[in-house]
Amino acid sequence: MTPTAMEPQPRAERLCDILLEHLYRSGVVTWPGVDGMQIEDVLRAYVPAADSGLVPGREELSAGHPELAAELEVFFACANSPAPAAS
C-alpha cells in the first residue's frame, strides 16, 4: 500500500527526508542522479557536514524532531562507525 497524504510517513523515511533536505539546502554534496550517486552516498556526507557546522547536528535535530530521537541515535552511531573492510 502506498502512503497517502492522510497516512503518516514511516519514521525512518521521514528522517531520511529531513537529512536530505538539510544537505540539499547546504549545497554540501552533488545530488544523486545522472552521476550514478545513490541516496546512501549523499547521506554519508551528513555527519562530516554536521561536524563542519554546515547542517544541523545531532542535538539540534533531536531538539527539532524529538519523535525521531531513536532513529537519529542509530543514524549517527552507524555513520560514526568504521566501514567494513573490503574483501
N, CA, C and O atoms as a DFTB+ gen file, in Angstrom:
348 C
 N C O
     1  1       0.846      -1.177       0.000
     2  2       0.000       0.000       0.000
     3  2       0.889       1.237       0.000
     4  3       1.833       1.319       0.786
     5  1       0.607       2.172      -0.847
     6  2       1.382       3.404      -0.931
     7  2       0.827       4.426       0.049
     8  3      -0.389       4.583       0.150
     9  1       1.715       5.138       0.790
    10  2       1.216       6.155       1.722
    11  2       0.501       7.269       0.976
    12  3       0.929       7.695      -0.097
    13  1      -0.583       7.726       1.556
    14  2      -1.305       8.868       1.001
    15  2      -1.031      10.073       1.874
    16  3      -0.347       9.964       2.891
    17  1      -1.558      11.222       1.485
    18  2      -1.348      12.448       2.260
    19  2      -1.924      12.316       3.662
    20  3      -1.477      13.008       4.577
    21  1      -2.905      11.443       3.846
    22  2      -3.550      11.290       5.142
    23  2      -2.800      10.308       6.057
    24  3      -2.983      10.349       7.273
    25  1      -1.968       9.438       5.499
    26  2      -1.253       8.448       6.290
    27  2       0.070       9.026       6.767
    28  3       0.732       9.758       6.031
    29  1       0.463       8.698       8.012
    30  2       1.750       9.201       8.495
    31  2       2.913       8.559       7.733
    32  3       2.851       7.398       7.330
    33  1       3.947       9.329       7.554
    34  2       5.149       8.848       6.876
    35  2       5.929       7.977       7.861
    36  3       6.079       8.356       9.023
    37  1       6.434       6.810       7.418
    38  2       7.256       5.996       8.322
    39  2       8.419       6.814       8.876
    40  3       8.968       7.671       8.183
    41  1       8.790       6.548      10.121
    42  2       9.791       7.363      10.816
    43  2      11.144       7.349      10.121
    44  3      11.772       8.401       9.996
    45  1      11.607       6.212       9.673
    46  2      12.920       6.146       9.016
    47  2      12.909       6.946       7.714
    48  3      13.889       7.610       7.379
    49  1      11.808       6.879       6.992
    50  2      11.691       7.642       5.749
    51  2      11.649       9.141       6.045
    52  3      12.241       9.941       5.319
    53  1      10.950       9.514       7.109
    54  2      10.881      10.930       7.497
    55  2      12.266      11.443       7.867
    56  3      12.643      12.547       7.473
    57  1      13.030      10.648       8.623
    58  2      14.390      11.047       8.994
    59  2      15.241      11.245       7.744
    60  3      15.966      12.234       7.633
    61  1      15.155      10.327       6.824
    62  2      15.921      10.431       5.579
    63  2      15.563      11.719       4.847
    64  3      16.444      12.436       4.372
    65  1      14.276      12.008       4.757
    66  2      13.841      13.234       4.083
    67  2      14.384      14.484       4.766
    68  3      14.811      15.423       4.095
    69  1      14.370      14.500       6.092
    70  2      14.872      15.659       6.849
    71  2      16.359      15.858       6.597
    72  3      16.799      16.972       6.313
    73  1      17.134      14.784       6.699
    74  2      18.584      14.882       6.490
    75  2      18.909      15.313       5.062
    76  3      19.776      16.159       4.842
    77  1      18.211      14.729       4.100
    78  2      18.459      15.088       2.707
    79  2      18.099      16.545       2.439
    80  3      18.797      17.225       1.687
    81  1      17.030      17.027       3.037
    82  2      16.642      18.428       2.853
    83  2      17.729      19.366       3.376
    84  3      18.050      20.359       2.723
    85  1      18.295      19.065       4.536
    86  2      19.372      19.905       5.078
    87  2      20.603      19.866       4.164
    88  3      21.215      20.902       3.905
    89  1      20.959      18.688       3.683
    90  2      22.107      18.582       2.777
    91  2      21.853      19.334       1.481
    92  3      22.742      20.020       0.977
    93  1      20.661      19.213       0.940
    94  2      20.324      19.883      -0.309
    95  2      20.439      21.402      -0.158
    96  3      21.015      22.080      -1.008
    97  1      19.887      21.918       0.926
    98  2      19.929      23.360       1.160
    99  2      21.350      23.876       1.373
   100  3      21.662      25.013       1.019
   101  1      22.205      23.041       1.951
   102  2      23.565      23.479       2.257
   103  2      24.467      23.497       1.027
   104  3      25.474      24.206       1.006
   105  1      24.114      22.726       0.010
   106  2      24.958      22.629      -1.178
   107  2      26.236      21.841      -0.925
   108  3      27.199      21.956      -1.683
   109  1      26.249      21.034       0.149
   110  2      27.444      20.292       0.554
   111  2      27.845      19.241      -0.466
   112  3      29.031      19.068      -0.745
   113  1      26.874      18.542      -1.022
   114  2      27.188      17.408      -1.884
   115  2      26.542      17.567      -3.252
   116  3      25.586      18.324      -3.423
   117  1      27.080      16.840      -4.216
   118  2      26.453      16.731      -5.519
   119  2      25.231      15.840      -5.340
   120  3      25.280      14.842      -4.622
   121  1      24.159      16.201      -5.983
   122  2      22.911      15.460      -5.792
   123  2      22.890      14.212      -6.650
   124  3      23.424      14.219      -7.759
   125  1      22.276      13.129      -6.154
   126  2      22.240      11.882      -6.924
   127  2      21.436      12.030      -8.209
   128  3      20.569      12.895      -8.336
   129  1      21.746      11.185      -9.122
   130  2      21.030      11.212     -10.407
   131  2      21.932      10.777     -11.516
   132  3      22.382       9.631     -11.546
   133  1      22.207      11.679     -12.435
   134  2      22.975      11.336     -13.622
   135  2      24.397      10.888     -13.312
   136  3      25.008      10.184     -14.115
   137  1      24.931      11.283     -12.163
   138  2      26.303      10.904     -11.829
   139  2      26.389       9.521     -11.204
   140  3      27.483       9.072     -10.864
   141  1      25.260       8.834     -11.044
   142  2      25.260       7.485     -10.508
   143  2      25.255       7.411      -8.995
   144  3      25.290       6.317      -8.432
   145  1      25.211       8.556      -8.323
   146  2      25.175       8.548      -6.862
   147  2      23.854       7.978      -6.369
   148  3      22.812       8.142      -7.003
   149  1      23.918       7.313      -5.238
   150  2      22.742       6.786      -4.560
   151  2      22.441       7.673      -3.355
   152  3      23.312       8.408      -2.889
   153  1      21.218       7.606      -2.855
   154  2      20.834       8.369      -1.674
   155  2      21.785       8.051      -0.512
   156  3      22.145       8.942       0.258
   157  1      22.185       6.794      -0.389
   158  2      23.099       6.398       0.686
   159  2      24.431       7.145       0.585
   160  3      25.029       7.499       1.601
   161  1      24.890       7.382      -0.647
   162  2      26.128       8.137      -0.855
   163  2      25.985       9.557      -0.328
   164  3      26.894      10.093       0.306
   165  1      24.842      10.154      -0.596
   166  2      24.593      11.520      -0.133
   167  2      24.532      11.555       1.387
   168  3      25.123      12.433       2.015
   169  1      23.819      10.605       1.976
   170  2      23.674      10.593       3.432
   171  2      25.009      10.388       4.151
   172  3      25.173      10.851       5.280
   173  1      25.961       9.703       3.520
   174  2      27.291       9.532       4.124
   175  2      27.975      10.880       4.348
   176  3      28.857      10.997       5.199
   177  1      27.575      11.883       3.596
   178  2      28.171      13.216       3.726
   179  2      27.562      14.001       4.886
   180  3      28.064      15.074       5.223
   181  1      26.495      13.495       5.504
   182  2      25.797      14.287       6.517
   183  2      26.643      14.538       7.759
   184  3      26.766      15.685       8.188
   185  1      27.222      13.511       8.341
   186  2      27.973      13.691       9.588
   187  2      29.172      14.613       9.397
   188  3      29.374      15.503      10.223
   189  1      29.984      14.443       8.340
   190  2      31.067      15.413       8.136
   191  2      30.552      16.841       7.951
   192  3      31.172      17.793       8.425
   193  1      29.419      16.987       7.262
   194  2      28.844      18.321       7.078
   195  2      28.369      18.883       8.414
   196  3      28.528      20.076       8.672
   197  1      27.790      18.043       9.262
   198  2      27.344      18.485      10.591
   199  2      28.557      18.853      11.444
   200  3      28.531      19.858      12.155
   201  1      29.609      18.055      11.380
   202  2      30.830      18.352      12.135
   203  2      31.439      19.694      11.711
   204  3      32.093      20.366      12.509
   205  1      31.219      20.073      10.460
   206  2      31.736      21.344       9.943
   207  2      30.766      22.503      10.174
   208  3      31.078      23.646       9.842
   209  1      29.596      22.215      10.738
   210  2      28.613      23.254      11.011
   211  2      27.801      23.678       9.794
   212  3      27.144      24.719       9.820
   213  1      27.838      22.888       8.736
   214  2      27.123      23.238       7.511
   215  2      25.656      22.820       7.539
   216  3      24.829      23.394       6.830
   217  1      25.338      21.831       8.350
   218  2      23.963      21.343       8.532
   219  2      23.764      21.104      10.024
   220  3      24.738      20.995      10.768
   221  1      22.503      21.022      10.472
   222  2      22.264      20.792      11.897
   223  2      22.879      19.474      12.379
   224  3      22.859      18.467      11.670
   225  1      23.419      19.502      13.587
   226  2      23.997      18.312      14.188
   227  2      22.964      17.490      14.936
   228  3      21.773      17.802      14.927
   229  1      23.437      16.438      15.582
   230  2      22.564      15.502      16.290
   231  2      21.673      16.197      17.315
   232  3      20.468      15.950      17.355
   233  1      22.255      17.065      18.146
   234  2      21.486      17.707      19.210
   235  2      20.391      18.599      18.642
   236  3      19.254      18.562      19.112
   237  1      20.724      19.396      17.641
   238  2      19.733      20.285      17.034
   239  2      18.626      19.493      16.352
   240  3      17.450      19.838      16.470
   241  1      18.996      18.434      15.639
   242  2      17.988      17.596      15.001
   243  2      17.089      16.932      16.039
   244  3      15.872      16.879      15.862
   245  1      17.680      16.426      17.119
   246  2      16.891      15.782      18.174
   247  2      15.937      16.769      18.834
   248  3      14.803      16.416      19.156
   249  1      16.388      17.995      19.035
   250  2      15.525      19.010      19.637
   251  2      14.374      19.374      18.702
   252  3      13.253      19.600      19.158
   253  1      14.640      19.431      17.419
   254  2      13.614      19.794      16.454
   255  2      12.688      18.654      16.073
   256  3      11.574      18.877      15.600
   257  1      13.154      17.435      16.282
   258  2      12.379      16.243      15.892
   259  2      12.486      15.182      16.983
   260  3      13.043      14.110      16.745
   261  1      11.959      15.466      18.184
   262  2      12.105      14.516      19.292
   263  2      11.477      13.158      19.009
   264  3      11.886      12.155      19.593
   265  1      10.498      13.114      18.130
   266  2       9.858      11.837      17.794
   267  2      10.797      10.915      17.019
   268  3      10.527       9.721      16.895
   269  1      11.900      11.459      16.498
   270  2      12.869      10.668      15.731
   271  2      14.181      10.459      16.489
   272  3      15.196      10.105      15.889
   273  1      14.161      10.676      17.801
   274  2      15.393      10.579      18.602
   275  2      16.074       9.218      18.459
   276  3      17.295       9.152      18.316
   277  1      15.312       8.152      18.497
   278  2      15.908       6.805      18.388
   279  2      16.543       6.603      17.012
   280  3      17.642       6.060      16.907
   281  1      15.859       7.036      15.975
   282  2      16.386       6.891      14.617
   283  2      17.634       7.743      14.418
   284  3      18.587       7.318      13.765
   285  1      17.624       8.948      14.983
   286  2      18.806       9.818      14.889
   287  2      19.993       9.193      15.600
   288  3      21.113       9.245      15.093
   289  1      19.766       8.607      16.756
   290  2      20.843       7.954      17.507
   291  2      21.467       6.838      16.675
   292  3      22.690       6.729      16.593
   293  1      20.629       6.014      16.060
   294  2      21.124       4.917      15.220
   295  2      21.872       5.469      14.010
   296  3      22.953       4.984      13.677
   297  1      21.305       6.477      13.349
   298  2      21.950       7.053      12.167
   299  2      23.346       7.564      12.502
   300  3      24.308       7.225      11.813
   301  1      23.469       8.375      13.551
   302  2      24.772       8.944      13.893
   303  2      25.742       7.870      14.398
   304  3      26.943       7.952      14.140
   305  1      25.230       6.871      15.112
   306  2      26.107       5.788      15.584
   307  2      26.657       5.006      14.390
   308  3      27.848       4.701      14.339
   309  1      25.800       4.688      13.446
   310  2      26.244       3.946      12.257
   311  2      27.177       4.790      11.396
   312  3      28.156       4.281      10.851
   313  1      26.877       6.063      11.277
   314  2      27.703       6.950      10.452
   315  2      29.082       7.136      11.048
   316  3      30.043       7.373      10.317
   317  1      29.199       7.032      12.373
   318  2      30.487       7.216      13.031
   319  2      31.272       5.931      13.200
   320  3      32.417       5.964      13.652
   321  1      30.677       4.789      12.842
   322  2      31.407       3.524      12.969
   323  2      32.251       3.303      11.726
   324  3      31.880       3.741      10.637
   325  1      33.381       2.628      11.879
   326  2      34.259       2.417      10.713
   327  2      33.569       1.538       9.676
   328  3      32.790       0.648      10.017
   329  1      33.865       1.799       8.413
   330  2      33.319       0.992       7.315
   331  2      33.931      -0.389       7.340
   332  3      35.105      -0.538       7.680
   333  1      33.157      -1.405       6.986
   334  2      33.726      -2.756       6.943
   335  2      34.834      -2.846       5.899
   336  3      34.770      -2.203       4.852
   337  1      35.831      -3.640       6.195
   338  2      36.957      -3.817       5.264
   339  2      36.490      -4.545       4.018
   340  3      35.690      -5.476       4.098
   341  1      36.982      -4.126       2.882
   342  2      36.646      -4.777       1.614
   343  2      37.341      -6.126       1.558
   344  3      38.491      -6.267       1.975
   345  1      36.625      -7.115       1.037
   346  2      37.251      -8.456       0.966
   347  2      37.736      -8.779      -0.405
   348  3      38.281      -9.859      -0.629
